[in-house]
């Protein structure tokens, strides 16, 4: 059995915060505002996995009203999402993502993002694709007010030996 999920996330760019995308700290004059570290890419991936499992969304599992998630590294939240996936009997088939940001250019960081995500999800880097795009100066991303990310994942039932 296979399941497909889609995820979307957006965060505002503000001064005084680190810019962390895909578990990578990126040098930039602004960072993403959020209850956690606001890693928009990781949040979209988490939402796609949770969606594929039909378990709601990340707000249900990691509410911004819970102080234990204040400033938490989103990779830790992805690790908990991975545990939910395993408990449900699934493994990653593949993940495809896109990050929309006018600036900074993300191309130099994409391979490291893929490595981070693949390692945490215990899958091959060949199963994780990350793309970056601008919006040609259109919309909130183009005006450099925020960054958005979309992700789709395919989960595959994890057959135990003997089944």
TORDOMI-340341 format. One record per atom (N, C-alpha, C, CB): residue in three letters; x, y, z. Coordinates in steps of 0.02 Angstrom, whole numbers, plus 32768, in hexadecimal, padded with zeros to 4 digits. Glycine has a CB too. Example, Ala and Ser with C-alpha at 12.3 -4.5 7.8 and 13.67 -1.06 7.14 Angstrom:
REM residues 2
ala82947EE48186
ala82677F1F8186
ala82947F5B8186
ala82357F2081C4
ser82827F908162
ser82AC7FCB8165
ser82858002818A
ser82C07FE2811E
REM end
This chain:
REM residues 163
unk802A7FC58000
unk800080008000
unk802C803E8000
unk7FD08000803D
unk801680707FDA
unk803A80B07FD7
unk800980E87FEA
unk805780BD7F90
unk8025811D8007
unk7FFD8157801A
unk802381968004
unk7FF081588067
unk7FFE81C87FEE
unk801B82077FD7
unk8002823F8003
unk800982147F8C
unk802F826D8013
unk801D82A8803B
unk803C82E6801E
unk8032829F8084
unk801B831F802A
unk803483608013
unk803A838D8050
unk8005837F7FDD
unk806D83B7804F
unk807883E68086
unk8088842B806B
unk80AF83CE80B4
unk8074845D8091
unk808184A3807E
unk808E84CA80BE
unk804584C28057
unk80BF84F780BB
unk80CC852180F5
unk80E7856480DD
unk80FE84FF8126
unk80DE85978105
unk80F685DA80F7
unk810885FC8138
unk80C0860380D0
unk813D86228137
unk8152864A8171
unk816B868E8159
unk81898626819A
unk815F86C08182
unk817387058175
unk81BE870D8182
unk814A873681A0
unk81DF87348158
unk822587468163
unk822887848190
unk82498754811F
unk8252878081C4
unk825987B781F4
unk82A387BE8207
unk822D87AB8233
unk82B487F8821F
unk82F788038239
unk82FD87E4827E
unk8309884F823B
unk833A87D18291
unk834687B782D4
unk833B876D82DC
unk831B87DB8304
unk8330874982A5
unk8327870082A7
unk835786E08277
unk82DD86EC8296
unk836C86A28286
unk8395867B8259
unk836A86618221
unk83B98641827E
unk8387865B81E6
unk8365863D81AD
unk837A85F481A8
unk83748663816A
unk834C85C781B8
unk8359858081B6
unk832785608186
unk8354856081FE
unk834285408152
unk8318851D8122
unk833784D98114
unk8311854780DF
unk830E84A5811B
unk832784618110
unk835C844C8141
unk8342845C80CA
unk83598469817E
unk8389845981B1
unk83CD847B81A7
unk8393841081B4
unk83D084AA8178
unk840E84CE8169
unk84078517817D
unk842084C7811D
unk8437853181A3
unk8437857881B3
unk8456859D8178
unk845F858681F5
unk843185CD815E
unk844585F28122
unk8452863A8134
unk840E85ED80EB
unk848C8653811F
unk849E8699812C
unk846E86C78107
unk84E886A78118
unk844A86F1812D
unk841B8720810F
unk840A87548144
unk83DA86FC80F6
unk83F88790812F
unk83EA87C5815F
unk83A887BB8185
unk83E88808813C
unk837E878D816D
unk833F877F818E
unk833787338198
unk8304879A8165
unk830C872181C7
unk82FC86DC81D3
unk82B186D381D4
unk831B86C38215
unk829B869581DE
unk8253868681DC
unk823586898222
unk8247864281BD
unk81FC86AA8226
unk81D986B28266
unk81AA86778271
unk81B186F48266
unk81AE865B82AD
unk8181862482BF
unk818B860F8306
unk818C85E98291
unk816085E4831F
unk816485CB8364
unk81A285A0836C
unk812485A38377
unk81B08576833A
unk81EC854C833A
unk822385748316
unk81E085068317
unk8253855282F8
unk8285857582D0
unk826A858B828C
unk82C3854982C6
unk822B8578827E
unk8206858E8242
unk822585738201
unk820485D9823F
unk824085378203
unk825D851981C7
unk822585058198
unk828A84DB81D9
unk82168530816A
unk81DC8529813E
unk81DE84E88115
unk81D88565810F
unk821984D480FF
unk821F849780D7
unk821184598101
unk8265849280B8
unk822E8456813C
unk8222841C8168
unk81D88419817C
unk824F842081A7
unk81BA84528188
unk81738453819A
unk814784388161
unk815C849A81AD
unk8157844B8123
unk8131843280EA
unk813983E680E3
unk8147845580A9
unk817683CE80ED
unk8182838580EA
unk815C83618121
unk81CE837680EF
unk815F837C815E
unk8139835D8195
unk80EF835A8185
unk8145838481D7
unk80D58391816B
unk808D8393815A
unk807C83608124
unk807A83DA8143
unk80AA835680F4
unk809B832580BF
unk809A82DE80DB
unk80D0832A8087
unk80C882CF8109
unk80C9828C8128
unk808B82818153
unk810A82828153
unk807C82B2817D
unk804182AD81A8
unk800182A7817E
unk803D82EA81D9
unk7FFE82CD8148
unk7FC582C9811B
unk7FBF828580FA
unk7FCB82FE80E6
unk7FF6826980E4
unk7FF5822780C5
unk7FDB81F280F6
unk803A821380AC
unk7FE981FC8135
unk7FD281CE8169
unk7F8B81DC8180
unk800181D081A5
unk7F6D82118165
unk7F2982278178
unk7F24823581C3
unk7EF581F28164
unk7F59825681DD
unk7F5C82658225
unk7F5582B08234
unk7F9D824C8242
unk7F3582D58206
unk7F2B831C8211
unk7F63834581F3
unk7F25832B825B
unk7F7D8375821B
unk7FB383A08204
unk7FE583AD823C
unk7F9683E381E9
unk801983D3822D
unk804D83DD8260
unk80338405829B
unk808984018241
unk800384318290
unk7FE6845882C7
unk7FC4842C82FA
unk7FB5848B82AD
unk7FA883F582E4
unk7F8783C68311
unk7FBA83A2833D
unk7F5D839282E9
unk7FF38390831F
unk8026836A8343
unk805883958368
unk804B833D8313
unk806583D2834F
unk809783FF836C
unk807B84458370
unk80D883FE8342
unk80478451839A
unk80268492839C
unk805384CA83B4
unk7FE9848E83C9
unk804985068396
unk8071853F83AA
unk805C855C83EE
unk806C85758376
unk802A853D840C
unk801685508450
unk803D85288485
unk7FCB8545845A
unk806384F7846F
unk808B84CD849C
unk80D184EA84A3
unk808D84838482
unk80E1850284DD
unk8122852284E9
unk815D84F284E0
unk8124853F852E
unk815184B184E3
unk8189848284DA
unk81A384848492
unk8172843B84EB
unk817D84A18464
unk819384A7841F
unk81B084EC840F
unk815A849983F1
unk81B385188441
unk81CE855C8436
unk821785578421
unk81C685868477
unk8226857483E7
unk826A857783CC
unk828A853283BF
unk8296859E83FA
unk826284FD83BE
unk827D84BA83B3
unk829984B3836C
unk8246848483C0
unk82CC848C8365
unk82E9847C8324
unk82B684508300
unk832E8457832C
unk82A1846582C5
unk826D844182A0
unk828383FB828C
unk825A84678262
unk82C483EF8288
unk82DC83AB8279
unk82C7837B82B1
unk832A83AA8270
unk82C2839382EF
unk82AA83698326
unk82608359831C
unk82B4838D836A
unk823B83898302
unk81F4837C82F4
unk81EC834B82BA
unk81D083BF82E4
unk821883518288
unk821783218251
unk822882DC826A
unk824883368219
unk825582D7829A
unk8266829682B7
unk8229827782D9
unk829F829D82EA
unk820282A082FC
unk81C48287831C
unk8190827382E8
unk81A682BC834B
unk818E829882B0
unk816182878279
unk81768245825A
unk816182BF8244
unk81B7823B8253
unk81D281FC8239
unk81BC81C28266
unk822081FF8236
unk81BE81CC82A8
unk81A8819882D7
unk815E818882CC
unk81B481AE831F
unk813481BB82C1
unk80ED81B082B3
unk80E481868274
unk80C881F482AB
unk810D81958242
unk810B81708203
unk811C8126820E
unk813A818F81CF
unk8152811A8233
unk816780D58241
unk813280B08269
unk81AA80D48266
unk811680D2829C
unk80E280B382C5
unk80A580A0829C
unk80CE80E282FE
unk809980C68266
unk806180B9823A
unk807180838206
unk804B80F88217
unk80B0806D8205
unk80C3803681D8
unk80D9804C8193
unk808A800881D1
unk80F28089818D
unk810780A2814B
unk814F80B9814B
unk80DA80DB8136
unk816A80BE810F
unk81AD80D88103
unk81AA810880C8
unk81E0809E80F7
unk81DD813080BF
unk81DE81618089
unk81E9813D8046
unk821681958094
unk81BD814C8017
unk81C881387FD1
unk81F3816E7FB1
unk8184812E7FAB
unk81D781AB7FAF
unk81FE81E57F9B
unk81DB82257FB1
unk820881E67F4E
unk8202825B7FB1
unk81EA829E7FC3
unk820282CE7F8E
unk820382B3800B
unk81D682FA7F78
unk81E8832F7F4A
unk81D083717F67
unk81CA83237F02
unk81FB83A37F68
unk81EC83E37F89
unk8201841E7F5D
unk820E83E77FCD
unk81E184567F69
unk81F784957F4B
unk81F284CC7F7F
unk81CB84A67F0C
unk822584F67F81
unk822785307FAD
unk8224856E7F81
unk826885317FDA
unk81F6859C7F90
unk81F085DA7F6B
unk820B86147F95
unk81A685E77F56
unk824186327F7C
unk8260866B7F9F
unk828386967F6B
unk829386537FD5
unk827786D77F6E
unk829A87047F3F
unk82E587067F50
unk827B874B7F41
unk82F3870C7F90
unk8338870D7FA9
unk833886EA7FEC
unk835487567FB0
unk836D86CC8000
unk83AC86C37FDC
unk83A7868A7FAB
unk83E686B6800D
unk83D986847F80
unk83DD864C7F52
unk83EB860C7F7B
unk841486577F1B
unk83C385D97F70
unk83C8859C7F98
unk83F085647F77
unk838485837FA8
unk83FF856B7F37
unk842185357F13
unk8460851B7F36
unk8435854E7ECF
unk848A85457F54
unk84C6852B7F75
unk84B884FF7FB2
unk84F385647F89
unk847B85007FCC
unk846A84DD8009
unk8440849E7FFD
unk8446850B8037
unk842884957FC1
unk83F684617FB4
unk8411841B7FC2
unk83DE84657F6C
unk844E840C7FAD
unk846883C97FB8
unk846B83B98003
unk84AE83C17F98
unk848283E9802B
unk848583DE8073
unk843F83D58091
unk84A984198096
unk840F83FA8079
unk83CA83F1808F
unk83B383AA8081
unk839B8424806C
unk83C083928044
unk83AC834E8032
unk83CE831B805E
unk83BE83417FE8
unk840E8325806C
unk843382F78098
unk841382F680DD
unk847D830C809D
unk8404833180F9
unk83E68336813C
unk83A48310813F
unk83DB837F814F
unk837A831C810E
unk833682FF810E
unk833B82B38104
unk830B831F80D6
unk8363829D80D5
unk836A825680C7
unk838582318104
unk8397824A808A
unk83B8824D8123
unk83D6822C815E
unk83A382248196
unk841382538176
unk837E825A81A3
unk834E825781DA
unk8315822681CB
unk8332829C81E8
unk83018222818D
unk82C981F6817A
unk82E181B08167
unk82A28214813F
unk832081A38171
unk833D81618165
unk832D8148811E
unk8323812F8198
unk833A817380EE
unk832F816180A8
unk836A8179807E
unk82ED817F808E
unk836E81638041
unk83A381788014
unk839881C17FFF
unk83A5814A7FD6
unk83CF81E47FF5
unk83CA82287FDC
unk83A7822A7F98
unk841082487FD6
unk83AA81F27F74
unk838881ED7F33
unk833C81EE7F39
unk839E81AE7F10
unk832381E77F76
unk82DB81E87F83
unk82C2822D7F9A
unk82C981B57FB6
unk82F0825D7F9E
unk82DE82A07FB7
unk82F482D47F83
unk82FF82AE7FFC
unk82C482F97F68
unk82D4832E7F39
unk82BE83717F56
unk82B283217EF4
unk82E983A27F51
unk82DA83E67F67
unk82EA84157F2E
unk830283FA7FA8
unk82BA84407F1E
unk82C384737EEB
unk82B884B77F0A
unk829284677EAF
unk82D584EA7EEC
unk82C9852F7F02
unk82B585587EC6
unk8308854C7F25
unk828B85887ED2
unk827585B57E9C
unk826985FA7EB8
unk8235859A7E7A
unk826C862C7E8D
unk8254866E7E9F
unk820D86737E85
unk828386A77E82
unk81EC86A97E95
unk81AA86B57E79
unk81AC86F17E4A
unk817586C07EB1
unk81E786FE7E2E
unk81F087357DFD
unk81D787777E1A
unk81CB87257DBC
unk81E587807E5C
unk81D387BD7E81
unk818787C77E89
unk81F187FA7E5F
unk816187917E80
unk811887947E89
unk810687787ECE
unk80F4876C7E51
unk80D187917EEC
unk80B887777F2B
unk80E587857F66
unk80AD872E7F25
unk80D287697FA0
unk80F887777FDE
unk813F875C7FDA
unk80D487588019
unk814987237FB7
unk818D87097FB0
unk81B687397F85
unk818C86C27F90
unk819987517F4F
unk81BC877F7F22
unk81CC87C27F42
unk8193878B7EE5
unk81A287D87F70
unk81AF88167F94
unk81DE880B7FD0
unk816D88357FAD
unk81F687CE7FD8
unk822387BA800D
unk820487C38053
unk826387E18008
unk81C387B88057
unk819F87BB8097
unk819E877880BA
unk815987D4808D
unk81A687428093
unk81A386FF80B0
unk81BD86CB8080
unk815C86EF80C4
unk81BC868D8098
unk81D286538071
unk819C861E8078
unk82188638808B
unk818F85FB8041
unk815F85C48043
unk81808584802B
unk812085D48019
unk8162854C803E
unk817B850B8027
unk814084DC801D
unk81AE84ED8059
unk814784B17FEB
unk8116847D7FDE
unk813B843B7FDA
unk80EE848A7F9C
unk811B84067FF1
unk813983C47FEE
unk810383907FDF
unk815D83B38031
unk8117835E7FBC
unk80ED83247FB1
unk811782E77FC2
unk80D283207F67
unk80F782B77FE3
unk811C827A7FF4
unk80F3823D7FE1
unk812E8278803F
unk811782087FD1
unk80F981C77FC6
unk8112819A7FFE
unk810C81AA7F7F
unk80E3817E8023
unk80F4814E8057
unk80E48108803F
unk80CE815E809A
unk810E80D98051
unk81068094803D
unk80FF806A807C
unk8142807B8011
unk80CF803B807A
unk80C5801080B4
unk81057FEB80C2
unk808B7FDE80A8
unk81187FEA8101
unk81577FCB8118
unk81487F83812A
unk81767FF18155
unk81567F5580FB
unk81497F0E8107
unk817E7EF28134
unk81457EE780C6
unk81687ED08168
unk81977EAE8194
unk81A87E6A8175
unk817A7EA681DC
unk81E37E538183
unk81F77E128169
unk81C67DDD8182
unk82407E028180
unk81B17DB38153
unk81837D7E8166
unk813B7D8E8153
unk81877D7081B0
unk812D7DCC813F
unk80E97DDF812A
unk80DF7DD280E1
unk80DA7E288139
REM end
